Amino acid sequence: MKKNTKLATGLLALTALIVVIVLFMFDPATTPAYPGCPLHTLTGLDCPTCGGLRAAHLLLHGEIRAAFLMNPFLFFALPVIGLFCLRPALAKPRWIPWAALGILLAYFFWRNFA
């Protein structure tokens, strides 16, 4: 592994750790520093990730049921994202982005119109 790649990986890991610590310490439901969802602000509709920060905060505090109820999509997306980060070759097939888009759209319509 090249030196620049190791440095970039280390910085990314450090950034992720800082984000997790901040998310653990400060509740997105009560802290105004977290950004709001632009789609929800403009349309009143929930995007597939709406509630994701609050769900992640609850999950970090061990409140699994409340986190799942806040955003069930997070429970399916996190392991897949983690797998693609650990094994980037798995994300190479051309159908992966289309499948992801289809899943996101299906969840969006189910969440807002079902």
Secondary structure in CASP SS format (residue, H / E / C, confidence):
PFRMAT SS
TARGET T0000
AUTHOR 0000-0000-0000
METHOD secondary structure of the structure
MODEL  1
M C 1.00
K C 1.00
K H 1.00
N H 1.00
T H 1.00
K H 1.00
L H 1.00
A H 1.00
T H 1.00
G H 1.00
L H 1.00
L H 1.00
A H 1.00
L H 1.00
T H 1.00
A H 1.00
L H 1.00
I H 1.00
V H 1.00
V H 1.00
I H 1.00
V H 1.00
L H 1.00
F H 1.00
M H 1.00
F C 1.00
D C 1.00
P C 1.00
A C 1.00
T C 1.00
T C 1.00
P C 1.00
A C 1.00
Y C 1.00
P C 1.00
G C 1.00
C C 1.00
P H 1.00
L H 1.00
H H 1.00
T H 1.00
L H 1.00
T H 1.00
G C 1.00
L C 1.00
D C 1.00
C C 1.00
P C 1.00
T C 1.00
C C 1.00
G C 1.00
G H 1.00
L H 1.00
R H 1.00
A H 1.00
A H 1.00
H H 1.00
L H 1.00
L H 1.00
L H 1.00
H C 1.00
G C 1.00
E C 1.00
I H 1.00
R H 1.00
A H 1.00
A H 1.00
F H 1.00
L H 1.00
M H 1.00
N C 1.00
P H 1.00
F H 1.00
L H 1.00
F H 1.00
F H 1.00
A H 1.00
L H 1.00
P H 1.00
V H 1.00
I H 1.00
G H 1.00
L H 1.00
F H 1.00
C H 1.00
L H 1.00
R C 1.00
P H 1.00
A H 1.00
L H 1.00
A H 1.00
K C 1.00
P C 1.00
R C 1.00
W H 1.00
I H 1.00
P H 1.00
W H 1.00
A H 1.00
A H 1.00
L H 1.00
G H 1.00
I H 1.00
L H 1.00
L H 1.00
A H 1.00
Y H 1.00
F H 1.00
F H 1.00
W H 1.00
R H 1.00
N H 1.00
F H 1.00
A C 1.00
END
